[in-house]
Amino acid sequence: MNKKKYKQLDQKERDRIFLLKKKGKTNSDIAKLLGRDKTTIGRELERNEHQRLHLYLPDTAQRKASKRKEMGR
């Protein structure tokens, strides 16, 4: 049975998502460039939006992801 191995997004990928989104790229375009699924990109943008600014900021996203990982499920 082949199980997919999932890899969490890292800071470098989050920086690229931010820059590509700023250039007007779609989630599908970004997903293809990063070798990820478009739903991964959409989920990342939605889950890690800055609460007050309502923007995706890679540093905020990394901090939120690290905090979730630390807390566990």
C-alpha positions as CSV (number, residue, x, y, z in Angstrom):
1,M,0.0,0.0,0.0
2,N,1.5,3.3,-1.1
3,K,0.9,6.1,1.4
4,K,1.6,9.7,0.5
5,K,4.2,11.4,2.6
6,Y,3.1,14.9,3.4
7,K,5.6,17.6,4.0
8,Q,4.7,20.8,5.7
9,L,5.4,24.2,4.0
10,D,8.6,25.8,5.1
11,Q,9.5,29.5,5.4
12,K,11.0,29.6,1.9
13,E,7.8,28.3,0.3
14,R,5.7,30.7,2.4
15,D,7.9,33.6,1.1
16,R,7.4,32.4,-2.5
17,I,3.6,32.1,-2.0
18,F,3.6,35.7,-0.7
19,L,5.6,37.1,-3.6
20,L,3.7,35.1,-6.2
21,K,0.3,36.2,-4.8
22,K,1.6,39.8,-4.8
23,K,2.3,39.4,-8.5
24,G,-1.3,38.3,-9.1
25,K,-0.7,34.6,-9.5
26,T,-3.6,32.2,-8.9
27,N,-3.5,29.4,-6.3
28,S,-3.3,26.9,-9.2
29,D,-0.3,28.8,-10.7
30,I,1.5,28.9,-7.3
31,A,0.7,25.2,-6.7
32,K,2.3,24.2,-10.0
33,L,5.4,26.3,-9.4
34,L,5.9,24.8,-5.9
35,G,4.9,21.3,-6.8
36,R,1.9,21.3,-4.4
37,D,-1.8,20.9,-4.7
38,K,-3.9,24.0,-5.2
39,T,-6.0,23.2,-2.1
40,T,-2.8,23.2,0.0
41,I,-2.1,26.8,-1.2
42,G,-5.7,27.9,-0.6
43,R,-5.7,26.4,2.9
44,E,-2.4,28.0,3.7
45,L,-3.7,31.4,2.6
46,E,-6.9,31.1,4.6
47,R,-5.5,29.6,7.8
48,N,-2.6,31.9,8.1
49,E,-4.1,35.3,7.2
50,H,-3.0,38.2,9.6
51,Q,-6.0,38.8,11.8
52,R,-5.9,42.6,11.8
53,L,-4.5,43.3,8.4
54,H,-6.4,40.6,6.5
55,L,-3.3,39.8,4.5
56,Y,-1.1,36.8,4.0
57,L,2.2,37.5,5.6
58,P,4.8,34.7,5.5
59,D,6.4,35.5,8.9
60,T,3.0,35.5,10.5
61,A,2.1,32.2,8.7
62,Q,5.3,30.5,9.9
63,R,4.7,31.6,13.4
64,K,1.1,30.4,13.4
65,A,2.1,27.0,11.9
66,S,4.9,26.5,14.4
67,K,2.5,27.3,17.2
68,R,-0.1,24.8,15.9
69,K,2.6,22.2,15.5
70,E,3.9,22.8,19.0
71,M,0.4,22.4,20.5
72,G,-0.3,19.2,18.6
73,R,-3.7,17.8,17.6
